[in-house]
Amino acid sequence: MLTRFLKQRGYCRDCGESFFPLGKGKRPKDYIGPVAVAVAGYLRYMIKIPFDGVRKILSGLWGLDITSAALVGFDKKLADAGRPYYEQIADMVRFSTGINVDETSWPCGFIMEWRWTFTNPDCTFFKIAPSRAGSVPASPSADGLRRCVGVRCYSAK
């Protein structure tokens, strides 16, 4: 099933600037629909397909001729939309009475970074940091609240 989104453009009577009114299911400044954006995100992050592979799949499935760079742009918008939820999870961990902390090496090109995992019974928070030092696990609890922190053979100072 293919859905065609027609975008209408309006002009301000006072200043003459153009604008795009939003309809149901439409997002501002997007060129593909919300289902295609969701499918692209799923293929990229759940199935681990590169942007060029996602582009080819969307072209084959729905005839969407978009570039890999456009998919990167949609990806950035998706990340911006998820930022408030990420911060909310960070706060849930930050103010919990007890957390478990673990770090795992996380190669980023030629640079080695660390994926920190902060877990409590209600949620798990991930943070990518360039350091394995003790200041990273201290940062979620930098508010000075007393809590129990569980670690696995952690010796960094």
Secondary structure, DSSP 8 states (H G I E B T S, - for coil): ---------EE-TTT--EE----TT--TT-SS-HHHHHHHHHHHHTS---HHHHHHHHHHHH-----HHHHHHHHHHHHHHHHHHHHHHHHHHHT-SEEEEEEEEEEETTEEEEEEEEE-SS-EEEEEES--STHHHHGGGTT----EEEESS----
